[in-house]
Amino acid sequence: MPRYFFHYRTDEELVRDEAGSELADLEAAEQQAAEIGKAIIDKLAGEGGETRAPRTIEITDARGEELLYVVFWEGPKIGEGPASPVTPVSVH
C-alpha cells in the first residue's frame, strides 16, 4: 500500500507529518485528511481557540510530491447557537 503524508498548514506555520500512513489509495487519504481536519477544529473549539481561520491538510506521497490539498475551517456564526464546521473541500 502507498504511504501518504498529511502536513498541516495554517497562515503561521507548517506542521510536517514525518511518519505518514499507509492507505489503499488517494481517496482513502482524502477521507483521512477530512477526519484530521475535523479533529483539529473540534480540539481548537474545545480549547476556545481560533476556529474561523482557513487551514489545509496537504497530502504528499513518499517522494514528497504534492497530491491534494484539503481546505477546512469552522463556518461563521449565523443566528443563534454555535458555528458549524464547513465540509472540507479538496483542491486537486
N, C-alpha and C positions, 0 to 999 in steps of 0.2 A: 504494500500500500504506500502511496505517496505521503510525504511529510509536508505539512503546511505550517507556516509560522504566522502568528497573529500579533502584529505590532500595533500598540495603542497610541494614537496621536491626539493631542489637544493643541490649542494655539500656542501653549508654552513649552510643551515637551513631547518627546517620542520615547515610549517605553517599549524596548525591543523584547520580543519573545525569543529567548535563546534555545529553548527546548523543543518547541513545536509539538505537533500532534499528528499521528498517523490517522488518516481518514480515507474513506473509499474514493472520493472524488471532490471536485471543486464545489459541487452543490452541497455536499456534506460540510465542507469548510465554510461555505457561506452561512449555513444554518448555525454552525458553531460560533461564528463571528457575531451573528444576531443575538445569540444567547449570552455571549460575553458582554455585548453592549447593554443588554437589558440588566445584567447583573451589576455592571458599573453604575448605571443610572439608579438602580434600586439602592445600592450601597451609598452613593452620594446623597440621595434623598433622605435616607435613614440617618445620616450624619449631619443633615442640614447644609450640605454643600451646594455649590452652584450646579444646577442640572440643565439650564437652558442654553449653555454654550454648545455649539456643534462639536462632535468628536468623530473620529474614524477608527475603525479596525482595518489595518492594511494587511492583506493576506499575500504572502510571498511563498515561493517554493523553496526547496533546499538550496538552489543556486542563488537565491536572493532576488529572483525575477518577480516583479510586482504582477499579481494576477487579478486582484479585485480589491476595491475599497468599499467598506460598508459604513455608511454615514448614519449617525444616530444622535438624538437629543430628546429631552423631555419637552413636550409642546407647551406653548404659552397657556396661562390660566385664562379661561373664558367662562364667566359666570361664577356660580357657587361651586365649592368643592376644590379638590386638588387638581393640579395639571395632570394630564395623561401622557404617557410616553408615546412618541411618534414611532411608527413602524420603521425599522431600519431600511434604508434604501441602498441598493448596490450600484456601484459605478464600475462598469466593465472597462 
